[in-house]
Amino acid sequence: MKISVELTLTPLQDDFEPAIIHFIKKLRASSLKVLENPLSTQVYGDYDEVMQILTSEIKEAFQLIEKGLLYIKIVKSDRQDYEPHF
């Protein structure tokens, strides 16, 4: 089953950029399709593979920050080629 995931990591600390950059670089190095924009990172792939990688990378990201939030949206379909029709 293919899924699309939108992630927004928000460390609640002054020095937040290194943790975000590290998290995104780790996702880029994975086998997943990763797209980024200024507000979030999107990940696409097979459910089991995506969730396995996210579980590991989220844990590592949380270990690198003192406090933080991670917003996750999961869609049950591959939306990487989505283009608005208006």
Legacy VTK file of the C-alpha trace (Angstrom):
# vtk DataFile Version 3.0
C-alpha trace
ASCII
DATASET POLYDATA
POINTS 86 float
0.000 0.000 0.000
1.418 3.390 -1.012
1.270 6.382 1.325
2.174 10.058 1.283
3.388 11.689 4.490
3.834 15.368 5.295
6.187 16.159 8.179
6.929 19.390 10.011
9.578 19.147 12.730
9.482 22.071 15.155
12.165 22.036 17.867
11.171 24.318 20.742
14.606 25.732 21.389
16.792 28.596 20.179
19.262 26.529 18.149
16.693 24.655 16.056
18.166 24.577 12.528
20.800 21.823 13.000
18.184 19.302 14.185
15.867 20.045 11.259
18.695 19.868 8.720
19.919 16.578 10.181
16.405 15.086 10.046
15.906 16.097 6.413
19.348 14.851 5.356
18.661 11.474 6.958
15.351 11.215 5.073
17.105 12.188 1.816
19.672 9.424 2.366
16.920 6.813 2.730
15.335 4.874 -0.121
12.196 7.018 0.072
11.063 9.725 -2.347
11.512 13.002 -0.443
10.287 16.458 -1.506
10.797 19.623 0.503
9.367 23.099 0.659
9.908 25.936 3.157
7.116 24.707 5.448
7.329 20.913 5.417
8.881 17.763 4.015
6.896 15.182 2.082
7.817 11.504 1.968
6.336 8.931 -0.412
6.563 5.162 -0.562
5.288 1.816 0.615
3.557 1.968 4.012
5.800 -0.550 5.793
9.027 0.959 4.483
7.991 4.562 5.176
6.835 3.808 8.706
9.957 1.771 9.508
12.260 4.582 8.363
10.187 7.301 10.036
10.141 5.422 13.347
13.937 5.307 13.387
14.524 8.853 12.133
11.910 10.456 14.397
13.475 8.782 17.427
16.920 10.080 16.438
15.548 13.591 15.799
13.877 13.645 19.207
17.130 12.541 20.854
18.870 15.564 19.283
16.427 18.153 20.636
15.447 19.116 24.147
11.773 19.779 23.364
9.830 19.809 20.150
6.800 19.012 18.054
6.412 16.843 14.987
3.309 17.344 12.869
2.467 14.364 10.659
-0.190 13.966 7.996
-0.585 10.577 6.329
-2.581 10.042 3.153
-3.376 6.563 1.883
-2.242 7.100 -1.714
0.816 8.214 -3.614
0.310 11.963 -4.125
3.836 12.869 -5.321
2.618 13.723 -8.836
-0.337 15.825 -7.672
-0.940 19.008 -9.631
-3.834 21.380 -8.995
-6.471 21.451 -11.724
-7.513 25.075 -11.291
LINES 1 87
86 0 1 2 3 4 5 6 7 8 9 10 11 12 13 14 15 16 17 18 19 20 21 22 23 24 25 26 27 28 29 30 31 32 33 34 35 36 37 38 39 40 41 42 43 44 45 46 47 48 49 50 51 52 53 54 55 56 57 58 59 60 61 62 63 64 65 66 67 68 69 70 71 72 73 74 75 76 77 78 79 80 81 82 83 84 85
